[in-house]
Amino acid sequence: MNPMNRRRFMQLAGLGALGATGMTALAGCGGGGSGGNAVRFAWWGDTVRQQKYTEALELFAQQNPGIEVRPEFADYDAFQERITVQTAGRDVPDVFWIPSPQVMSYQDAGLYRRLDDIGSLDLSAFSPEQVESYKIDGELNTLPRSVLTAAVRYNQTFLDEAGAQLPAADAQSWTWDGLSEFLIDYSRNAPEGRKAIHYNAQTDLCFEAWLRQHGQDLWTADGRMGFDTAALASWFEWWEVLRRAGAATNLSEQEGAQPEWPVVGDKVLMTFGNSNHIADEAPMFPDYEFGLRPMPVLPDAAPGHRFAYLSRIAVYSGIDDDAVDAAGRLVHFTINDPALLPIVGLSVGAPANPQVLQAAYGVANADEKKMLEVVELEMAEAQKPRHEAPAGSGTWRTIMTRGVEEVALERASVSDAAARVIADIDRELGQAS
């Protein structure tokens, strides 16, 4: 890794002041890579995911005798902290998942190895256009392991109890205004203690859907904010209309701006979020039936507004040469082998491999099939390019949540809060450049 890139990554990650003693200790961990047929593999999740992927690695070992996989597992936040420390010590795992805020930070730090020269990694299931779209700065150095989209999840059981129906799923009916009117109307006759939707204005993929429909972007190709104060204020205002009408939970009712699903799951008809969340969250309330739809759409939505988020996997640039073949086989297994699906399930999203995506229907449960269908609907539409979060933007979600809290708690006007969020994110990006 280029020393300057590594130093800049440390600054972006908040470890720029790591002392000489700490650096010496980290450097003693080694130069990265396991060597030979041993491969270090890092991913994140809860203990259930850890158990499932550990079982999947046993299948990989059966298929690839002689290759030892050394798992490195942590929850999401701890995973990012550990990669940062490992980067300082040049001791990054050979194969690793990439957290969404860190795609370009890791690129900037030089963590990725090119993938299109690894003979054991088969890319034939992906079209040339898909492969081209996966490249970062013109190089194929990461691949998508799963696909997520923004989605609306609703409680069909609650709808049936109320004798209500969502607006039709056609372009004329499934609009932002139409949904808002429906939610306000539902809340007027909702059972005591239930609201139409929980206040979820900080959810990033859904906010991005709003922006793209308005002809803006979350991020630009040159690593800047792609949206303005007016677009953010209009998003805040959409939520405020619902809160003021009593259709959305307030922050006290949902225990903060980022509530856990067990807290709100039986209190609301609807939530916004990632398409894959239904796989883990629907089973928390087994007495209810849940449905899933794409996001509502503006009548004059900008062309190409549809999009999907690609959850990526990479091989470390510092991997030992004699471990590259084994690492390629492991990446191949995680993105191309349908035998993985019955073991790990679909909580990480729809498979990015088109062939594996179709095979997933054969093992998916009812909720997972809804997720697969929504992803396919989104992916079938024309999509303009989407740009990853730039290096140094890692805390933008915290800034966004702070703005949501200011608005929802009436500590600031919609316009003032939006302007402050824009200024704070811009300041963060300026410090990183």
C-alpha positions as CSV (number, residue, x, y, z in Angstrom):
1,M,0.0,0.0,0.0
2,N,1.2,3.5,-0.8
3,P,2.4,5.0,2.6
4,M,0.7,8.3,1.8
5,N,-2.6,6.6,1.1
6,R,-2.3,4.6,4.3
7,R,-1.5,7.7,6.3
8,R,-4.5,9.5,4.7
9,F,-6.8,6.5,5.5
10,M,-5.6,6.7,9.1
11,Q,-6.6,10.3,9.2
12,L,-10.0,9.7,7.7
13,A,-10.6,6.8,10.1
14,G,-9.6,8.8,13.1
15,L,-6.3,7.0,13.9
16,G,-4.0,9.7,12.6
17,A,-2.6,10.2,16.1
18,L,-1.7,6.6,16.6
19,G,1.6,6.6,18.5
20,A,4.9,5.1,17.5
21,T,4.5,2.4,20.1
22,G,1.1,1.4,18.7
23,M,2.3,1.4,15.1
24,T,5.2,-0.9,16.1
25,A,2.9,-3.3,17.8
26,L,0.6,-3.3,14.8
27,A,3.4,-3.8,12.4
28,G,4.4,-6.9,14.3
29,C,1.2,-8.5,13.2
30,G,2.7,-9.2,9.8
31,G,2.5,-8.0,6.3
32,G,-1.0,-9.1,5.4
33,G,-2.0,-12.4,3.9
34,S,-2.0,-15.9,5.3
35,G,0.3,-17.5,2.8
36,G,0.0,-20.8,0.9
37,N,-3.5,-22.4,1.0
38,A,-4.6,-20.6,4.1
39,V,-7.0,-17.7,3.6
40,R,-8.2,-15.2,6.1
41,F,-11.9,-14.2,5.6
42,A,-13.6,-11.3,7.4
43,W,-17.3,-10.5,7.5
44,W,-19.8,-9.0,9.9
45,G,-23.2,-9.7,11.5
46,D,-24.8,-11.2,14.5
47,T,-24.0,-14.6,16.1
48,V,-26.6,-16.3,13.9
49,R,-24.9,-15.1,10.8
50,Q,-21.5,-16.2,12.2
51,Q,-22.8,-19.7,12.8
52,K,-24.3,-19.9,9.3
53,Y,-21.2,-18.7,7.5
54,T,-19.0,-21.0,9.6
55,E,-21.2,-23.9,8.4
56,A,-20.9,-22.7,4.9
57,L,-17.1,-22.6,5.1
58,E,-17.2,-26.3,6.1
59,L,-18.9,-26.9,2.7
60,F,-16.2,-24.8,1.0
61,A,-13.5,-26.9,2.7
62,Q,-15.2,-30.1,1.4
63,Q,-15.2,-28.7,-2.1
64,N,-11.7,-27.4,-1.9
65,P,-9.6,-29.9,0.1
66,G,-6.3,-28.4,1.2
67,I,-7.5,-24.8,1.6
68,E,-7.8,-23.6,5.1
69,V,-10.1,-20.6,5.7
70,R,-9.4,-18.6,8.9
71,P,-12.6,-16.7,9.8
72,E,-12.5,-13.2,11.3
73,F,-15.9,-12.1,12.5
74,A,-17.3,-9.1,14.3
75,D,-20.4,-7.0,14.5
76,Y,-20.7,-4.1,12.0
77,D,-19.1,-1.3,14.0
78,A,-16.3,-3.5,15.5
79,F,-15.6,-4.9,12.0
80,Q,-14.8,-1.4,10.6
81,E,-12.7,-0.5,13.6
82,R,-10.7,-3.7,13.3
83,I,-10.1,-3.2,9.6
84,T,-8.8,0.3,10.3
85,V,-6.3,-1.1,12.9
86,Q,-5.3,-3.9,10.5
87,T,-4.7,-1.4,7.8
88,A,-2.3,0.5,10.0
89,G,-0.4,-2.7,10.6
90,R,-0.6,-3.9,7.0
91,D,-2.4,-7.0,8.3
92,V,-5.7,-6.9,6.4
93,P,-7.6,-10.2,5.8
94,D,-7.1,-11.8,2.4
95,V,-10.8,-11.7,1.6
96,F,-13.2,-9.2,3.2
97,W,-16.7,-7.7,3.0
98,I,-16.8,-3.9,2.4
99,P,-19.0,-1.8,4.7
100,S,-21.0,0.7,2.6
101,P,-19.5,3.9,4.0
102,Q,-15.9,2.6,3.4
103,V,-16.0,1.5,-0.3
104,M,-14.0,4.6,-1.5
105,S,-12.1,5.0,1.8
106,Y,-10.7,1.5,1.3
107,Q,-10.1,2.3,-2.4
108,D,-8.2,5.4,-1.4
109,A,-6.1,3.4,1.1
110,G,-5.2,0.9,-1.7
111,L,-6.7,-2.1,0.0
112,Y,-8.2,-3.7,-3.1
113,R,-6.5,-6.2,-5.5
114,R,-7.6,-6.5,-9.1
115,L,-9.9,-9.5,-9.6
116,D,-10.1,-10.0,-13.4
117,D,-6.7,-11.8,-13.5
118,I,-7.6,-14.5,-10.9
119,G,-8.1,-17.7,-12.8
120,S,-10.0,-19.4,-10.1
121,L,-12.7,-16.6,-10.0
122,D,-15.3,-17.2,-12.7
123,L,-17.1,-14.1,-13.9
124,S,-19.0,-15.7,-16.8
125,A,-22.4,-15.3,-15.1
126,F,-22.1,-11.6,-15.3
127,S,-22.6,-9.6,-18.5
128,P,-19.9,-7.4,-19.8
129,E,-22.1,-4.4,-19.0
130,Q,-22.4,-5.6,-15.4
131,V,-18.7,-6.2,-15.0
132,E,-18.0,-2.7,-16.3
133,S,-20.5,-1.2,-13.9
134,Y,-18.7,-2.9,-10.9
135,K,-15.4,-1.2,-11.6
136,I,-14.0,1.5,-9.4
137,D,-11.8,4.1,-11.1
138,G,-11.7,1.8,-14.2
139,E,-10.5,-1.3,-12.4
140,L,-12.4,-4.4,-11.4
141,N,-11.2,-4.7,-7.8
142,T,-14.4,-5.5,-6.0
143,L,-17.5,-7.6,-6.8
144,P,-21.0,-7.4,-5.5
145,R,-21.9,-10.3,-3.2
146,S,-25.6,-9.1,-2.8
147,V,-28.0,-6.5,-4.0
148,L,-30.2,-4.3,-1.8
149,T,-32.9,-1.8,-2.8
150,A,-34.9,0.8,-0.9
151,A,-38.3,-0.7,-0.1
152,V,-41.6,-0.1,1.7
153,R,-42.6,-2.9,4.2
154,Y,-46.1,-3.0,5.4
155,N,-48.2,-5.2,7.8
156,Q,-50.8,-6.9,5.7
157,T,-52.5,-8.3,8.9
158,F,-53.1,-4.8,10.1
159,L,-54.5,-3.8,6.7
160,D,-56.9,-6.8,6.8
161,E,-58.0,-6.0,10.3
162,A,-58.8,-2.4,9.2
163,G,-60.5,-3.5,6.0
164,A,-58.0,-1.2,4.2
165,Q,-56.0,-1.5,1.0
166,L,-52.8,0.3,0.0
167,P,-53.0,2.5,-3.0
168,A,-52.6,0.4,-6.2
169,A,-49.1,-0.4,-7.2
170,D,-49.3,1.4,-10.6
171,A,-47.5,4.6,-11.4
172,Q,-50.5,6.8,-11.1
173,S,-51.5,5.6,-7.6
174,W,-48.3,4.6,-5.9
175,T,-47.0,8.2,-5.4
176,W,-45.5,10.0,-2.5
177,D,-48.6,12.3,-2.1
178,G,-50.9,9.3,-2.5
179,L,-49.1,7.3,0.2
180,S,-49.0,10.3,2.6
181,E,-52.8,10.8,2.2
182,F,-53.4,7.1,2.8
183,L,-51.3,7.0,5.9
184,I,-53.0,10.0,7.4
185,D,-56.4,8.5,6.6
186,Y,-55.4,5.1,8.1
187,S,-54.2,6.8,11.4
188,R,-57.5,8.4,12.0
189,N,-59.1,5.1,12.7
190,A,-56.1,3.1,13.8
191,P,-56.4,1.1,17.1
192,E,-55.1,2.8,20.2
193,G,-51.3,2.8,20.4
194,R,-50.8,2.2,16.6
195,K,-49.6,4.7,14.0
196,A,-49.4,4.4,10.3
197,I,-45.6,4.6,10.0
198,H,-42.6,5.2,12.2
199,Y,-40.5,8.3,11.8
200,N,-37.7,7.0,9.6
201,A,-36.3,10.0,7.8
202,Q,-32.7,9.0,8.4
203,T,-32.9,5.8,6.3
204,D,-30.3,6.4,3.6
205,L,-31.4,4.2,0.7
206,C,-34.9,5.6,0.9
207,F,-33.6,9.2,1.0
208,E,-31.5,8.4,-2.0
209,A,-34.6,7.2,-3.8
210,W,-36.3,10.5,-3.1
211,L,-33.2,12.4,-4.4
212,R,-32.9,10.5,-7.6
213,Q,-36.6,10.9,-8.4
214,H,-36.0,14.7,-7.9
215,G,-33.1,14.6,-10.4
216,Q,-30.4,14.7,-7.8
217,D,-28.0,12.3,-6.3
218,L,-26.6,11.4,-2.9
219,W,-23.0,11.6,-4.1
220,T,-21.4,12.8,-7.3
221,A,-18.8,11.1,-9.4
222,D,-16.2,13.6,-8.1
223,G,-16.9,12.8,-4.5
224,R,-19.2,15.7,-3.5
225,M,-22.8,15.9,-2.2
226,G,-25.2,15.5,-5.1
227,F,-28.2,17.2,-3.4
228,D,-29.1,20.7,-2.2
229,T,-30.8,22.2,0.7
230,A,-34.2,22.3,-1.0
231,A,-34.2,18.6,-1.8
232,L,-33.3,17.7,1.8
233,A,-35.9,20.1,3.2
234,S,-38.6,18.6,1.0
235,W,-37.7,15.2,2.4
236,F,-37.9,16.4,6.0
237,E,-41.2,18.1,5.3
238,W,-42.7,14.9,3.9
239,W,-42.1,13.3,7.2
240,E,-43.2,16.3,9.2
241,V,-46.6,16.3,7.5
242,L,-47.1,12.8,8.8
243,R,-45.9,13.5,12.3
244,R,-48.0,16.7,12.7
245,A,-51.0,14.7,11.5
246,G,-50.4,12.0,14.1
247,A,-49.7,9.4,11.4
248,A,-46.1,8.9,12.3
249,T,-44.7,8.0,15.7
250,N,-42.8,10.7,17.5
251,L,-39.3,10.0,18.7
252,S,-40.4,9.3,22.2
253,E,-42.9,6.7,21.1
254,Q,-40.2,4.9,19.0
255,E,-37.3,5.5,21.5
256,G,-35.1,7.7,19.3
257,A,-34.5,8.6,15.7
258,Q,-33.1,5.1,14.9
259,P,-35.5,2.7,16.7
260,E,-34.9,-1.1,16.8
261,W,-37.6,-3.0,14.9
262,P,-38.7,-5.0,18.0
263,V,-39.7,-1.6,19.6
264,V,-41.9,-0.4,16.7
265,G,-42.8,-3.6,14.8
266,D,-46.2,-4.0,16.5
267,K,-46.9,-0.3,16.7
268,V,-46.9,0.7,13.1
269,L,-48.5,-0.3,9.8
270,M,-45.5,0.6,7.7
271,T,-41.8,1.2,7.6
272,F,-39.2,2.3,5.1
273,G,-35.9,0.5,4.8
274,N,-33.7,-1.9,2.9
275,S,-35.3,-4.7,1.0
276,N,-33.3,-7.4,2.8
277,H,-34.5,-6.4,6.3
278,I,-37.7,-8.3,5.8
279,A,-35.7,-11.6,6.0
280,D,-34.6,-10.9,9.6
281,E,-37.3,-8.6,10.9
282,A,-40.5,-10.3,9.7
283,P,-39.8,-13.5,11.8
284,M,-39.7,-11.3,15.0
285,F,-43.5,-11.0,14.7
286,P,-44.6,-14.4,13.5
287,D,-48.3,-13.7,13.9
288,Y,-48.2,-11.0,11.3
289,E,-48.0,-11.2,7.5
290,F,-45.8,-8.6,5.9
291,G,-45.7,-7.3,2.3
292,L,-43.0,-5.4,0.4
293,R,-43.1,-2.9,-2.4
294,P,-40.7,-0.6,-4.2
295,M,-40.6,3.0,-3.1
296,P,-43.5,5.3,-4.2
297,V,-42.7,7.5,-7.3
298,L,-43.2,11.1,-8.2
299,P,-45.5,11.6,-11.2
300,D,-42.6,13.5,-12.9
301,A,-39.7,11.4,-11.5
302,A,-36.4,11.9,-13.3
303,P,-35.5,9.2,-15.9
304,G,-33.2,6.5,-14.6
305,H,-34.0,7.1,-10.9
306,R,-34.3,3.4,-10.1
307,F,-31.2,2.0,-8.4
308,A,-29.7,-0.8,-6.3
309,Y,-27.0,-0.8,-3.7
310,L,-24.3,-3.4,-4.3
311,S,-22.8,-4.9,-1.2
312,R,-19.2,-5.7,-2.2
313,I,-16.4,-8.2,-1.4
314,A,-12.7,-7.7,-2.1
315,V,-9.3,-9.4,-2.1
316,Y,-6.6,-7.6,-0.2
317,S,-3.9,-5.9,-2.3
318,G,-1.2,-7.2,0.0
319,I,-2.2,-10.9,-0.2
320,D,0.7,-13.3,-0.7
321,D,0.9,-14.4,-4.3
322,D,0.7,-18.0,-3.5
323,A,-2.7,-17.4,-1.7
324,V,-4.4,-15.6,-4.6
325,D,-5.8,-18.8,-6.2
326,A,-7.3,-19.9,-2.9
327,A,-8.8,-16.4,-2.3
328,G,-10.3,-16.5,-5.8
329,R,-11.9,-19.8,-5.0
330,L,-13.4,-18.4,-1.8
331,V,-14.8,-15.3,-3.6
332,H,-16.2,-17.6,-6.3
333,F,-17.9,-19.7,-3.7
334,T,-19.5,-16.7,-2.0
335,I,-20.9,-15.1,-5.1
336,N,-21.4,-18.0,-7.6
337,D,-22.3,-21.2,-5.7
338,P,-26.1,-21.7,-5.1
339,A,-25.2,-24.3,-2.6
340,L,-24.4,-21.5,-0.2
341,L,-28.0,-20.3,-0.1
342,P,-29.7,-23.1,1.9
343,I,-27.0,-22.6,4.6
344,V,-26.7,-18.8,5.0
345,G,-30.1,-17.7,3.8
346,L,-30.8,-14.3,2.2
347,S,-30.5,-11.9,5.1
348,V,-27.7,-10.1,3.3
349,G,-29.8,-9.4,0.3
350,A,-30.6,-10.8,-3.1
351,P,-27.7,-12.6,-4.9
352,A,-25.9,-10.4,-7.3
353,N,-25.2,-13.3,-9.7
354,P,-28.2,-13.5,-12.0
355,Q,-28.2,-17.3,-12.1
356,V,-27.9,-17.7,-8.3
357,L,-30.7,-15.1,-8.0
358,Q,-33.0,-17.4,-9.9
359,A,-31.9,-20.4,-7.9
360,A,-32.7,-18.5,-4.7
361,Y,-36.4,-18.8,-5.3
362,G,-36.1,-22.5,-4.8
363,V,-34.8,-22.1,-1.2
364,A,-36.3,-18.8,-0.2
365,N,-39.2,-18.6,2.3
366,A,-42.3,-16.5,1.7
367,D,-40.7,-13.3,3.0
368,E,-37.5,-13.8,1.2
369,K,-39.3,-14.3,-2.1
370,K,-41.0,-10.9,-1.6
371,M,-37.5,-9.4,-1.3
372,L,-36.3,-11.1,-4.4
373,E,-39.3,-9.9,-6.4
374,V,-38.8,-6.3,-5.3
375,V,-35.1,-6.4,-6.2
376,E,-35.9,-7.9,-9.6
377,L,-38.6,-5.2,-10.3
378,E,-36.1,-2.5,-9.5
379,M,-33.2,-4.0,-11.5
380,A,-35.5,-4.4,-14.5
381,E,-35.8,-0.7,-14.9
382,A,-33.4,1.8,-16.5
383,Q,-30.9,3.1,-14.1
384,K,-28.5,6.0,-14.3
385,P,-25.1,5.5,-12.6
386,R,-24.9,5.5,-8.9
387,H,-21.8,6.7,-7.1
388,E,-20.4,5.4,-3.8
389,A,-19.9,7.5,-0.7
390,P,-16.6,9.4,-1.0
391,A,-13.7,8.9,1.3
392,G,-14.1,10.9,4.5
393,S,-17.9,10.8,4.5
394,G,-18.2,8.1,7.1
395,T,-20.1,10.2,9.6
396,W,-22.6,11.7,7.2
397,R,-25.4,9.4,8.6
398,T,-24.7,10.7,12.1
399,I,-25.0,14.3,10.8
400,M,-28.3,13.3,9.0
401,T,-29.7,11.7,12.1
402,R,-28.9,14.8,14.1
403,G,-30.8,16.9,11.6
404,V,-33.8,14.5,11.8
405,E,-33.8,14.8,15.6
406,E,-33.7,18.6,15.4
407,V,-36.7,18.7,13.1
408,A,-38.8,16.0,14.8
409,L,-38.2,17.5,18.2
410,E,-39.0,20.9,16.9
411,R,-35.6,22.3,17.9
412,A,-35.1,23.7,14.4
413,S,-37.2,24.6,11.4
414,V,-37.1,22.3,8.4
415,S,-35.1,24.8,6.4
416,D,-32.6,25.6,9.1
417,A,-32.0,21.9,9.9
418,A,-31.5,21.1,6.2
419,A,-29.1,23.9,5.8
420,R,-27.1,22.8,8.8
421,V,-26.9,19.2,7.6
422,I,-25.6,20.3,4.2
423,A,-23.0,22.6,5.8
424,D,-21.8,19.9,8.3
425,I,-21.4,17.3,5.6
426,D,-19.7,19.7,3.3
427,R,-17.3,20.6,6.1
428,E,-16.6,17.0,6.7
429,L,-15.8,16.4,3.1
430,G,-13.6,19.5,3.0
431,Q,-11.6,18.2,5.9
432,A,-11.1,14.9,4.2
433,S,-9.9,16.3,0.9
